[in-house]
Amino acid sequence: MRDTRRTRLVLGLLLLAALTFVVLDLRAGEGGPLQPIRSAAATVFGPLERAAATVFGPVVGFFGDIGSLGDKDAQIEQLRRENEQLRADANTYAADKARADQLDALLRVAGAGQYRTVPAQVIAVGPAQGFAWTVTIDAGEQDGIAPEMTVINGDGLVGRVVTVGPDTATVVLLVDTTTSIGARIAGSQEIGILSGTGRQDVMELQLLDPLAPVEPGDRLVTFGSRGGRPYAPGIPIGEITEVAGTPGQLTRVATVRPFVNVSALDLVGVVTEPPRTDPRDSVLPPVPTPSATPSPAQTPSTEPGATATDGTATNGGTGPEPSPSGG
């Protein structure tokens, strides 16, 4: 098309007419002169727009997802770190709770027996210095620890200190074959010599009196040494599980299961000062009382003709029946 004055005039008139229609349509709202044109365009191009959205929508979403993969990977990594932190916190909480429970039990034993103790932690396990069953604790001379001191935990007797360094000490456990402990049977106060067998769950008690009454279930405490070393008095040791021989035999041996699990030692206490008086059996926890089961004679019967505890007959028996109301 040639750029002439007439052409420019025609284009100007068309542009002016278009602007006029637009202004009039905006002022008129829904009923403007362009409304039929818009309706026709929507009728023609609406289905095309919907079809295009159906075809190209997934494609656009796919490329959008590709663009957001980096953000999702970052979120997954953050969630993984948070999960690991939560697990670590849970493990730490469990360890702290177990340590607190052990400390509470140790304080209970020390308080009941009036033992002055220095708490320590087991840092090594293994044979040492000719002993098969020993542990190393993280307390030594600087903490007031000396050889031949008693070592306990919340369950009872652990062993005795054999050697001491500036900040560590070696403890020989009560189950070592070299161990001999003066023991007293709770209740009867009978005395015997308790020896380690090298097994963590079995010790042997040699009774001094062959006629002494002893039976499975009896519990033992330490008899006590002069000055409380190597063993302070009244510390729980274990429970008799079996007795060999009959009363009167010269050799009567009882099998004892220690209260302390020597294969799971962690927090212990070294008795630096024994009690002024023997606590006897007071450190032992009370024996659980079995729940009483009512005997058949104490159980009310519900059979016909049975008599209740107040002397009246139950329903269905020969006793008087309730009178009708108003009778």
Residue pairs with C-beta under 8 A, 6 or more apart in sequence:
1 7
21 33
21 34
22 34
24 32
24 33
25 32
25 33
25 34
25 35
26 32
98 266
99 266
99 267
101 154
102 153
102 154
102 266
102 267
103 119
103 154
103 267
104 154
105 153
105 154
105 155
106 117
106 119
106 152
106 153
106 154
106 267
106 268
106 269
108 154
109 115
109 152
109 153
109 154
109 156
109 235
109 236
109 269
109 283
110 116
110 117
110 152
110 269
112 279
112 282
112 283
113 232
113 234
113 235
113 275
113 279
113 282
113 283
114 275
114 276
114 277
114 279
115 150
115 152
115 232
115 235
115 269
115 271
115 273
115 274
115 275
116 271
116 272
116 273
117 152
117 269
117 270
117 271
117 272
118 139
118 143
118 144
118 145
118 269
118 270
118 272
119 139
119 267
119 268
119 269
120 137
120 138
120 139
120 143
120 145
120 169
120 267
120 268
120 269
120 270
121 137
121 138
121 266
121 267
121 268
122 135
122 136
122 137
122 265
122 266
122 267
122 268
123 136
123 137
123 138
123 168
124 135
124 136
125 134
125 135
125 136
125 265
126 134
127 133
127 134
128 134
128 136
128 170
129 162
129 163
129 170
130 178
131 162
131 172
131 176
131 178
132 176
132 177
132 198
133 159
133 172
133 173
133 175
133 176
133 196
133 198
133 200
133 262
134 162
134 170
134 171
134 172
134 173
134 176
135 159
135 170
135 171
135 173
135 265
136 168
136 169
136 170
136 171
137 151
137 168
137 169
137 171
137 268
137 270
138 167
138 168
139 145
139 167
139 168
139 169
139 270
140 164
140 165
140 166
140 167
140 168
140 169
141 164
141 165
141 166
141 167
142 166
142 167
143 167
143 270
144 272
145 161
145 164
145 169
145 270
145 272
146 161
146 164
146 272
147 161
147 162
147 163
147 164
148 160
148 161
148 162
148 229
148 230
149 160
149 161
149 229
149 230
149 270
149 271
149 272
150 157
150 160
150 222
150 228
150 229
150 230
150 231
150 232
150 235
150 270
150 271
150 274
151 157
151 158
151 159
151 160
151 161
151 171
151 268
151 269
151 270
151 271
152 158
152 235
152 268
152 269
152 271
153 260
153 265
153 267
153 268
153 269
154 267
155 236
155 259
155 260
155 261
156 235
156 236
156 237
156 238
156 258
156 259
156 260
157 174
157 181
157 222
157 231
157 235
157 236
157 237
157 258
157 259
157 260
158 171
158 173
158 174
158 260
158 262
158 265
158 268
159 171
159 172
159 173
159 174
159 176
159 179
160 171
160 172
160 229
160 230
160 231
161 169
161 170
161 171
161 230
161 270
162 170
162 171
162 172
163 169
163 170
164 170
169 270
171 268
172 178
172 179
173 179
173 196
173 262
174 181
174 196
174 203
174 237
174 258
174 260
174 262
175 196
175 197
175 198
175 199
175 200
175 202
175 203
175 258
175 262
176 196
176 198
177 195
177 196
177 197
177 198
178 196
179 195
179 196
180 193
180 194
180 195
181 193
181 194
181 195
181 222
181 223
181 231
181 237
182 191
182 193
182 194
182 222
182 223
182 224
182 225
182 231
183 191
183 192
183 193
183 194
183 205
183 220
183 221
183 222
183 223
183 237
184 190
184 191
184 220
184 221
184 222
184 223
184 280
185 191
185 192
185 212
185 214
185 218
185 219
185 220
185 240
186 218
186 219
186 220
186 221
186 281
186 284
187 218
187 281
188 212
188 213
188 214
188 218
189 280
190 207
190 208
190 209
190 212
190 213
190 214
191 208
191 209
191 223
192 205
192 206
192 207
192 208
192 212
192 254
193 205
193 206
193 208
194 203
194 204
194 205
194 206
194 220
194 237
194 238
194 256
195 203
195 204
195 205
195 206
196 203
197 203
197 204
200 258
200 261
200 262
200 263
201 257
201 258
202 255
202 256
202 257
203 237
203 238
203 255
203 256
203 257
203 258
204 253
204 254
204 255
204 256
205 220
205 240
205 253
205 254
205 255
205 256
206 251
206 252
206 253
207 214
207 252
207 253
207 254
210 245
210 247
210 248
210 249
210 250
210 251
210 252
211 247
211 248
212 247
212 252
213 247
214 240
214 243
214 252
214 254
215 240
215 243
216 240
216 241
216 242
216 243
217 239
217 240
218 239
218 240
218 254
219 236
219 237
219 238
219 239
219 240
219 284
220 236
220 237
220 238
220 239
220 240
220 256
221 233
221 234
221 235
221 236
221 237
221 280
221 281
221 283
221 284
222 231
222 232
222 233
222 234
222 235
222 237
223 231
223 233
224 231
224 232
224 233
224 234
224 274
224 278
225 231
225 232
227 274
228 271
228 273
228 274
228 275
229 274
232 271
232 274
232 275
233 274
233 275
233 278
233 279
233 280
234 275
234 278
234 279
234 280
234 281
234 282
234 283
235 283
236 259
236 283
236 284
236 285
237 256
237 258
237 259
238 256
238 257
238 258
238 259
239 256
239 257
239 259
240 254
240 255
240 256
241 255
241 256
241 257
242 254
242 255
243 252
243 253
243 254
243 255
244 252
244 253
244 254
244 255
245 251
245 252
245 253
246 252
300 306
300 308
300 309
301 307
301 314
302 314
303 314
304 314
304 315
304 316
304 317
305 313
305 314
305 316
305 317
305 318
306 313
306 314
306 317
307 313
307 314
307 317
308 314
312 319
313 319
313 320
